[in-house]
Amino acid sequence: MYAEKHFRVIKAKISRIGADALYLADERSLRYLIGFYFSGMVLLVPRKGKPICLIDTMNHALAEDLMREIKSDILLVPGTVRNGLKKYVKESGIKIIAYSDEYVSVSAYNSLKRIIPGIKFVSSQGGVPVPGILADMRKIKSEQEIDIIRKAAKITTGIWRKVRREIRTGMTEKQIAVVVDVLIRQAGCVNSFPTIAAIAENTAYPHAIPTSRRLKENEHVLVDFGVRYKGYCSDLTRVYLNGRIDRQIRGLIDHVHKAHDEAIGMVKNGTCIGMLGSMVNKRFLDADLGGNILHGLGHGIGIEVHERPFLRVGSREKLKKGMVITIEPGLYVEGLGGIREEDMILVTDKGCEVLTV
């Protein structure tokens, strides 16, 4: 999602950590900064001058068209990325390159050292981690990003309405997941993560893998899925009740639903994330269900399905206007089943907007 202001922020931050340029080659960062990605491409953001995008000759013409669409002044250099990087670094006098060890593998790092010997690579400086440069920027969504995410959420809830009409006694978890995946493709999207479809006792696993377990009368189904639309992710979890459900499961549903709604009611600009998580956990602890908590309250969502901020107990971070997060309390009883209710939430000045309605 190209924006000149992003590069101004990056330049200021790499200057503060004493680097001459920031090296980026991962899909998430490139899609966020310029809106597209081809395997092997590299973006180098120097402290002074224009960013440079190194791309192989095969994809150069299409990249040029895409650059024109976003009205970018990024320098696009075709040819061998290896040679282009070596030439540019030498001509620009770059001596120190910042990189994210979160996104650059050991083999890629060693390759860089061979391509441009004599360059100092830094992944942190003075306690400032390089991964945080883009991750912190991505937490606050622009209006354009919010519009895309809102559309992704709308597509997702539309798919769920269709899926719940298709679930039948006798279907396997795999068949339910296929129904979801086909509808995602028919909507012109791809999965933001592998679809989770679990039945009865298998719902006790938060990241259950669909099996050949068949749905019987009076059992529940948990479905967790998302789409990727224009590079942005959605995430939704719903529970389907196939008849009269076990009393203990209904109790879990009641506790999770109330915690879910109370947490959403507290979401607004300035709310402490740790306090939000503690409130939900206290509700479960007071009901003697503390041993059935297996994960945090939620996470940020955008270019990645799981990104900052993470809604963890003990976090001192505060929610800010423009963040898009999930609220997904869950309770799990081994051998019986689990319940999770998840929605996507946009943080606003005075409250929030539930996107997955």
C-alpha positions in Angstrom: 0.0 0.0 0.0 2.3 2.7 -1.3 2.5 5.9 0.6 5.4 8.4 0.5 5.0 9.1 4.3 5.9 5.5 5.0 9.4 6.0 3.5 9.8 9.3 5.4 9.2 7.4 8.7 11.6 4.6 7.7 14.3 7.0 6.7 14.0 8.8 10.1 14.1 5.5 12.0 17.1 4.0 10.2 18.9 7.3 10.7 18.3 7.0 14.5 19.8 3.5 14.6 22.9 4.7 12.6 22.2 2.8 9.4 22.6 4.0 5.8 19.8 1.9 4.3 17.1 -0.7 5.2 17.1 -4.0 3.2 13.7 -5.6 2.6 13.0 -8.8 0.6 10.0 -10.4 2.3 6.6 -10.5 0.7 4.8 -8.9 3.7 7.0 -5.8 3.8 7.0 -5.2 0.1 3.2 -5.6 -0.3 2.7 -3.2 2.5 5.1 -0.6 1.1 4.5 -0.8 -2.6 1.5 -3.0 -3.0 2.9 -5.9 -5.0 5.6 -8.6 -4.8 7.5 -10.9 -7.1 9.7 -13.7 -5.8 13.3 -12.6 -5.5 12.7 -8.8 -5.6 14.5 -6.5 -3.2 13.7 -3.1 -1.9 16.5 -0.9 -0.5 15.4 2.2 1.4 18.4 4.5 1.8 18.6 7.2 4.4 19.2 9.7 1.7 17.7 9.6 -1.8 15.0 7.5 -3.5 14.2 3.9 -2.6 15.4 1.4 -5.1 13.5 -1.7 -6.2 15.7 -4.5 -7.7 13.7 -6.9 -9.9 14.5 -9.7 -12.4 14.1 -8.9 -16.1 11.2 -11.3 -16.5 8.9 -9.3 -14.2 10.3 -5.8 -15.0 7.6 -4.8 -17.5 4.7 -5.7 -15.2 6.4 -4.0 -12.3 6.7 -0.8 -14.3 3.0 -0.8 -15.0 2.2 -1.4 -11.3 4.6 1.4 -10.3 2.8 3.8 -12.7 -0.6 2.8 -11.0 0.7 3.8 -7.6 2.4 6.9 -8.9 5.7 5.9 -7.2 9.0 7.6 -7.5 10.8 4.4 -6.5 13.7 3.6 -8.8 13.0 0.3 -10.6 16.2 -1.5 -11.7 15.8 -4.6 -13.9 18.4 -7.3 -14.4 20.1 -9.7 -12.0 19.2 -8.7 -8.4 22.6 -9.8 -7.2 24.5 -7.5 -9.7 22.1 -4.6 -9.2 22.5 -4.7 -5.4 26.2 -4.9 -5.6 26.4 -1.9 -8.1 24.0 0.3 -6.2 25.6 -0.2 -2.8 29.0 0.6 -4.3 27.9 3.7 -6.1 25.8 5.1 -3.2 28.6 4.7 -0.6 26.4 2.7 1.7 28.4 1.2 4.6 25.8 0.0 7.1 22.6 -1.8 6.2 19.7 -2.5 8.6 17.8 -5.7 8.1 15.1 -7.7 10.1 16.4 -11.0 11.4 12.7 -11.8 11.7 12.4 -11.9 7.9 15.9 -12.7 6.7 17.0 -16.3 7.0 20.6 -17.3 8.0 21.2 -18.5 4.4 19.9 -15.2 2.9 22.1 -13.3 5.4 25.2 -15.3 4.4 24.4 -14.7 0.7 24.2 -11.0 1.3 27.6 -11.0 3.0 29.1 -12.7 -0.1 27.4 -10.4 -2.6 28.3 -7.1 -0.9 31.4 -7.8 1.3 32.7 -5.2 3.6 29.2 -4.0 4.5 28.1 -3.9 8.1 24.7 -5.4 8.7 22.7 -4.5 11.8 19.4 -6.0 13.1 19.2 -3.7 16.2 21.0 -0.7 17.5 20.7 0.9 20.9 17.9 -1.5 21.9 15.8 -0.5 18.8 15.0 -3.7 16.9 14.8 -3.4 13.1 11.7 -5.7 12.9 9.8 -3.1 14.9 10.2 -0.4 12.2 7.6 -1.7 9.8 5.6 -3.7 12.4 4.8 -0.6 14.4 3.9 1.3 11.3 1.5 -1.5 10.2 -0.4 -1.4 13.5 -2.3 1.8 12.5 -4.3 1.3 9.3 -4.9 4.1 6.8 -8.4 4.8 5.5 -7.5 3.0 2.3 -6.4 -0.1 4.2 -9.5 0.0 6.4 -11.7 0.1 3.3 -10.0 -3.0 2.0 -10.1 -4.9 5.3 -13.8 -3.9 5.8 -14.5 -5.5 2.4 -12.5 -8.6 3.3 -14.6 -8.9 6.5 -17.8 -8.5 4.5 -16.8 -11.3 2.1 -15.9 -13.5 5.0 -19.2 -13.2 6.8 -21.1 -13.7 3.5 -19.2 -17.0 3.1 -20.1 -18.1 6.6 -23.8 -17.5 6.0 -23.6 -19.8 3.0 -21.5 -22.4 4.8 -23.9 -22.7 7.7 -26.7 -23.6 5.3 -24.6 -26.4 3.8 -23.6 -28.2 7.0 -25.4 -31.5 7.3 -25.3 -34.5 9.6 -22.8 -37.0 8.2 -20.4 -34.5 6.7 -16.8 -34.9 7.6 -14.6 -32.1 8.9 -12.7 -32.2 5.6 -15.9 -31.8 3.6 -16.9 -28.8 5.7 -13.5 -27.2 5.1 -13.8 -27.9 1.4 -17.1 -26.0 1.3 -15.4 -23.1 2.9 -12.4 -23.2 0.6 -14.5 -23.4 -2.6 -16.6 -20.4 -1.6 -13.4 -18.5 -0.8 -12.2 -19.1 -4.4 -15.6 -18.4 -5.9 -15.4 -15.0 -4.2 -12.2 -14.3 -6.0 -10.0 -14.6 -2.9 -7.5 -17.1 -1.4 -7.3 -18.4 2.1 -5.5 -16.2 4.6 -4.6 -19.4 6.5 -5.6 -23.1 6.3 -9.3 -23.5 7.2 -10.1 -25.1 10.6 -13.2 -27.2 10.7 -13.6 -29.4 13.8 -16.4 -31.4 15.3 -17.3 -32.2 18.9 -14.3 -33.4 20.9 -11.9 -32.2 18.2 -12.9 -28.6 18.8 -10.8 -28.9 22.0 -7.8 -28.3 19.8 -7.6 -24.5 19.0 -5.7 -25.3 15.8 -7.4 -28.5 14.8 -6.6 -30.0 11.5 -9.7 -31.3 9.6 -10.1 -35.1 9.7 -12.6 -37.7 8.4 -14.6 -37.4 11.7 -18.3 -37.2 10.7 -20.9 -34.9 12.2 -23.6 -36.6 14.3 -26.9 -35.3 15.6 -26.6 -33.1 18.7 -22.9 -32.2 18.1 -21.3 -28.8 17.5 -18.9 -27.7 14.8 -16.2 -25.0 15.1 -15.1 -23.3 11.9 -12.2 -20.8 11.8 -11.3 -19.3 8.4 -10.3 -16.1 6.6 -9.7 -14.7 3.1 -7.0 -12.6 1.6 -8.4 -9.8 -0.4 -6.2 -7.3 -2.2 -3.3 -8.4 0.0 -5.2 -8.0 3.3 -6.5 -10.7 5.6 -9.7 -11.5 7.4 -10.2 -14.0 10.3 -13.5 -15.3 11.7 -14.5 -18.1 14.0 -18.1 -19.4 14.4 -19.8 -22.3 16.1 -22.6 -24.3 14.4 -25.0 -26.3 16.6 -26.4 -29.4 15.1 -29.3 -30.2 17.3 -29.5 -30.3 21.1 -26.0 -29.8 22.5 -24.4 -31.1 25.7 -25.2 -29.0 28.7 -21.5 -28.4 29.5 -20.8 -27.2 26.0 -23.8 -24.9 26.2 -22.2 -23.5 29.5 -19.0 -22.9 27.6 -20.9 -21.1 24.9 -22.6 -18.8 27.4 -19.3 -17.9 29.2 -17.4 -17.3 25.9 -20.2 -15.2 24.4 -20.5 -13.0 27.4 -16.7 -12.5 27.6 -16.6 -11.8 23.9 -19.3 -9.1 24.1 -17.9 -7.5 27.3 -14.4 -7.3 25.7 -15.8 -5.6 22.5 -17.6 -3.2 24.8 -14.3 -2.1 26.3 -12.5 -1.6 23.0 -11.7 2.0 22.3 -8.8 4.4 21.7 -6.7 4.4 24.9 -7.8 1.0 26.4 -4.9 -0.9 28.0 -4.5 -4.3 26.2 -3.4 -6.0 29.3 -6.4 -4.8 31.3 -8.7 -6.1 28.5 -7.1 -9.6 28.6 -7.2 -9.7 32.4 -10.9 -8.8 32.4 -11.7 -11.8 30.2 -9.5 -14.1 32.1 -11.0 -13.0 35.5 -14.5 -13.8 34.2 -13.3 -17.4 33.3 -11.4 -17.7 36.6 -14.4 -16.7 38.6 -16.4 -19.4 36.9 -13.6 -22.0 37.8 -12.7 -22.3 34.1 -9.1 -20.9 34.3 -7.7 -24.2 33.4 -9.6 -24.2 30.1 -7.9 -21.0 28.7 -5.3 -22.0 26.0 -4.6 -18.7 24.2 -4.7 -14.9 24.4 -7.7 -12.7 23.6 -6.7 -11.7 20.1 -4.3 -10.1 17.7 -3.8 -7.4 15.1 -4.7 -8.3 11.5 -3.8 -6.7 8.2 -1.1 -7.8 5.7 -0.6 -10.8 8.0 -3.4 -12.7 9.7 -1.5 -12.5 13.0 0.4 -9.2 13.5 0.9 -6.6 16.2 -0.6 -5.7 18.5 -1.0 -9.0 20.3 -3.7 -9.0 23.0 -1.9 -10.6 25.9 -2.3 -10.3 29.6 0.4 -8.2 31.1 0.8 -6.0 28.0 1.1 -2.3 28.8 0.4 -1.2 25.2 -2.8 0.8 24.6 -5.2 0.4 21.7 -5.1 3.2 19.2 -7.6 4.6 16.7 -7.0 2.9 13.4 -5.9 -0.5 14.8 -7.7 -3.5 13.5 -7.8 -6.4 15.9 -9.6 -9.7 16.6 -11.4 -10.5 19.8 -11.5 -14.2 20.2 -12.0 -15.6 23.7 -12.1 -19.4 23.9 -12.5 -22.2 26.4 -11.4 -25.8 25.8 -12.1 -29.1 27.6 -10.0 -32.0 26.5 -12.2 -35.0 25.4 -15.4 -32.9 25.3 -14.8 -29.9 23.0 -14.1 -26.2 22.8 -15.8 -23.0 22.0 -14.3 -19.8 20.4 -16.1 -16.7 19.1 -14.0 -14.4 17.0 -14.7 -11.1 15.3 -12.6 -8.4 13.6 -12.8 -5.0 15.3 -11.7 -1.5 14.2 -10.7 0.7 17.0 -12.2 4.2 16.8 -12.0 7.4 18.9 -15.0 6.7 21.2 -15.4 2.9 20.8 -15.1 0.4 18.0 -16.7 -1.0 14.8 -17.3 -4.7 14.5 -16.4 -5.5 10.9 -17.5 -9.1 10.8 -21.3 -8.6 11.1 
